[in-house]
Amino acid sequence: MKLVERLSAIPPYTPIEPFEVLSAKLGRTPETIIKLNANENPYGPSPKARSALAEMRFPHIYPDPESRALREELARFTGVPEANLMAGAGADELIDLILRVMIEPGDCVINCPPTFGMYSFDTNINAGRVLDVERKQDFSLDIEEITKIVKEYQPKIIFLTTPNNPDGSMPEPEVIDRILDLPLLVVIDEAYIEFCSDGGVLGQERTRIRQVVQRQNLVVLRTFSKWAGLAGLRVGYGAFPAWMMPTLWKVKQPYNVNVAASVAAIASLNDLEYLSDHVETLKFTREILFDELKTVPYLLPYPSQANFILCEVIGRSAFELTKLLEREAILIRYYETRRLKNFIRISIGRPEECKTLIETLARLQ
């Protein structure tokens, strides 16, 4: 099959529209839209990050291709040596980079749906073969099936989101340990680790990132999009075993992390108390919203360790409910996949936004 034909057959990833597009579409100003559909941080960047962006000294100069200043700060923050760290234009870039480095056409990659769509998307783009091992009914990982698939197909990589998107579940540590004992590269995407209820400050008690140095088959990805409120600047990072780093440096784009993203990320790492307070506020708001969603007769919310809550819609159409909320300028995420056909995902907003959501849901009964 020709390359163009192969790529045209790949289902596209569906991104979330920005405020400018939504404002025109809904005929509302951004200030009147309650945007709970993309897991963004409603509190935005820290004051130090905003100041750093306003005072950038060299926006006219190409950024450091090795992101040395950022990686130095990340080493202090994570406890991982700078030599094992790489920054990216969001963790999304690093997902694609891992696949470009690790797989040949036809190589197998394990995906555990429902989960983040970029794993299967980028595997397909890089001519890999996606092996879907569906999660159980409670969205937990099917470790027995994963083990069987590894023995049968010898996949190169497995991607795991912890906590998982879209349900917010966190696998038990022993499950992750069993997967790490298998003969493949384990990529753990910790995009939401900072929101774990038992994760300590910014998820530091649940992260696997410091284990990368000791393990040869573990990669851990993190992002500034959620906890630090920098989704629009696209900055993430990964911790990689030493043997991968030389090839990653060769393959990555030279100026992948722009100057604005870098200075904002560094400033965020120097404003942890402020950002931690907002993360704790979001965790507290999540628990209140979860209890309130349980009172809505047609919703079945799932417990979450992330900054969103997945709900099954009972006795009515999730699609129609999403459209009704959109008319009220409340945006949530609706899925068209088979497994999530009648589910919605609600990002955690400010308390007043969640209050308006609940009141609207009650009115739409």
N, C-alpha and C positions, 0 to 999 in steps of 0.2 A: 504493500500500500504506500502511495506517495505521502510525503510528509504533510502537505497541505490537506489531503484527504483525511489522514489520521487525526490531525488537529481539529478539523471541522467537525469530526464525529464526537469530540469530547464535550460533555455538557459544561456550559459556562458557570463560573462562580457568580452568584448574585450578590453584589455589594449593597450596602445601605446608602440611601441618598443623603446628601448634606443639607444643612439648613436652607441654603439659598434655593435649592431645587424644591425642597418641601414647602418653603414659604410661597413660592409661585404656584405650586400645585394646589395647596390648600387655601390660598388667598388669605393667609395669616402672617403676622410678623413673627420672627423667631421667638420673641419673648412670650408669645401666647401659645406656643406649641410645647406640649409635654412629650419629650422624646425619650421613650423607654424601649427602644428597639435595637440598640447596638452595643449595649453594655459599656457605654461611655461613663466617665466620672462626672456627675453633674456639678461638682464643685470646681472643676478645672484645675489648672496648674497652681503651684504654690506661689506666694508673693516673690520669693527669691527667683523662681524661674521666670516670672513675668518681668522682673527687673533685669535679669540677665538678657532676656530677649530684646528689651528696649535699649540696652546699653552695649549691644554687640559691637566689637571693635573692628572685626575684619570680615564682614559679610561679602566683600568683593573679592576675597581670596579663597581659593579652593581649600576645602577642609583637609585635615590630616588623614591620609589614606589608612592609617593604622589606628585612628581614634585613641591615641595614647593617653591623653588627659582623662578621657572618659573611662578607659579601661583601668587606669590607675585608681580612680575613685571606686569603680566597680569591684576591684580587688579588695579594697578596704571594706566595702559594704557586704560582700558575699563571703569573704574568707578564702576565695579561690585565687590562685596565682594569676597574675596578669597574663602570663604566657599561655594560659588555657582559656582565655576569654577573647571573644570576638563580638563587636557591635554590628548591628544591621539596621537597615531601613525597615524597622519593625521586625518582629520575630518571623513574619511571613517571608522576608527575603532569605532568612537563614534556613527555613524549611526547604525552599527551592534549592539553596546552595548545597545542603546535605545530600539531597537526591541527585544533583548533578555530579557530585563527587563520588557517591557510593554505589550507584546502580548503572548497569548496562541495559540496553534495550531487552525487554522480556524478563528482567529480574523482578522477583516478587516482593511486595511490601504489604505488611498487615495493617489494616485499618479496622477500627472498632466502632462502627456506627450504632446509634447516632452520635456524631462527634463533629469536630470542626472540619468544615468542608475542604480546607486547603490541602489537607494531607492527600486525599484521593485526587484532587485537581492537579496538584504539582507532580504526583506520581505519573498520572496520565500524560502530562505535558512532557515529562522526561522519559517517555516510552517504557515506563515500568508497568507491571501487572498488579493491580489492586486485589488483594485477598481480603474480603470483608468477613470479619468475625463479629456477628451482631451481638450486642449486649443483651443481657437477660432482661426479663420483664421489668425488674427494678432498676435497670440501667447499670448494674454491676458487670464487671468484666467476666467473660466466660473463659476462665483460665484453662479448663480442660480442653476446650476446643482450640484455644491458642496453642497449647502444647502439641496437640495433634497436628495442626496445620504446619507448625515449625518442623516437625519430624517428616511430614509428607512432602512439603514443597521447598524447604530450605530458604525461606525468605531472608532478604538482607537486613530489613529494618522493620520495626514496629513503632507506630506513633501512639502515644498515650497523653491525653490531656488530664491534668490533675490540679484542681477539680475539673470534671468534664464539662464541656459545653455541648449540648444545651441544658443538661439536667442538674448540674451543680454537685454531682456525687463525687466523693473522694474514695478511691480504692483503699482497702486495708493495706498496711505496710507489708504484710507477709505475701500478699498477692503481687505487689511490685517486686519483692525479693525473688519470688518464683520466676517471674518473667526475666529478671536480670540474670538468672542462672541459665537461661536458654542461649543457644549459639547464634545470636543476631544482635544488631545494634538497636538499643532501646533509646528512643528519643522521647523524653518527658517534657511536655509543654506546660510550664507552670504560669500561664498567663493570668490565672486567678488565685494563685497560692496565697497572696496577701490577705484574702478574705476568709480564710479558714477560721472557724470559730475556735479551734484548739491549736492554732498555728503560732501563737505568741505574737510579738510585734512584727508586722509585715510578713507573716508566714515563716519566720526563720526556724521554727521548731518542726515544720513539716516539709521543708524544702529538701530535695536530694542533691542540690547543686554542689555541696562540698564533697560528695562522694565521687565526683567525676575524676578527681585526681587519682583515686585508688582503683577505679574500675576502668577497664579498657573498652567496654561496650556500652557506656552510658554518656548520653548528651542531655543537657538540661537547658531549656529555652525560657527566657523571661522577657517581659515587656514593660515599658513605661506607660503604655496606653491606658491601662485601667487604674491602678492605684495612684499614679502620679498625674493623671489627667492630661497626658500628652498624645492622645490618639491622633490628632491632626498633624503632628510633627513626625510621626513614623520613626520611632526609635526603640529598638529592642536589643537583646544581647543573648549570647549563649556561652555555656561552659562545655568545652570539648576535651576528650583525651588527647594527650600530647602527640600521638601518632597521626591524628587527623589535621593538626594545625598547619603544617607546611603546605599541604595541598589546598586547604581552604584559603590560605593567603594568596596562592597563585590564581585561584579561580574567581574569587570575589571581585566585584566592580571596585575600581580604585578609590572613588570618592563616594562611597555608598551612604555614609551618614553625614547629612548636611550640617553646616555650621550652626544653624538655629537649633536643630534637634540636639546637637552635642552640648551646647551651652545650657540649654534648658534641662537636659538630663543631669548634667553635673550639678547645676543649682538645686535640682530636686533632691539629689543625694546629700546635699548640705542643708536641707530643710525637712528632715525626716520627722521631727516632732509635729510640725504642722500637717504633713501628709498623713501621718499615722493617726492623728485625731480624726481626720475626715474618713479614713478607712474604718475606724471604730464606729463612727457615726453611721456609715453605710451598713455595717454589720448589724448594728442595733436596729436600724430602720428595716433591714431585711427580716428580722425576726418579728417585728410588729406587722409588717406587710403580710408575711406568711400566715400569721394568726387571723388577719382580717380576710385574706383570700379564702381561708377555710370556711368563712361564714357565707360566702357567695354560693348559692345552691347549685349552680351549674359549673363550678370549677373544682378541680381536684389538684391542689398544688403539691409539688414534690419538695421535700427538704433540700436545702441548697447550702453549699459551702462557698459559693461564688457571689458575684454582685448581680445576680438575676435569679428568677424563680420560674421554673417550668410548670405549666398547668395543663392538665387534660380538660377539655371542654366536654361536658356531659349533656346530652339531650338537645344539643343545638349545634349549629355550624360554627367552627372556629374561624373560618374565613369570613363569614358574615359578621361575626362579633368584631373581628379586626377592622372591618370596613365601617361598622357603626362607631367604633371608638375613633377611627380616623376622622369621621365627620365632626367629632367633638374636639379635634386637634390633639388627640392622645394616640401616640404611635407605639405599637408593640410588634413583636416578631411573630409571624405566622409561617408555618412550614408546609410545604407541599409534598414532602417525602412520604412514602408508604408507612413507615413506622411512626411518624409524627403527624399524620394526616389531620387529626383533630386536636392538636396541641397548640398552645401559644407560649411564648417566653416573654417575661416582663423584667426589664432591667430595673435595678433599684435606683430611684430618683431621690430628690429631696423629700422630707416628710410631707410638705404641703402638696407636692405633686402626687405622692402616693395616696394622700387623703382624697384628692380630686378623682383619682382613678377609682378608688373604692366606691365613692359616692356615685360615680357614673355607672359602674358595673351594677350597683344596686338598682339604679334607675332603669337599666336596660333589661331587667328580668322579664 
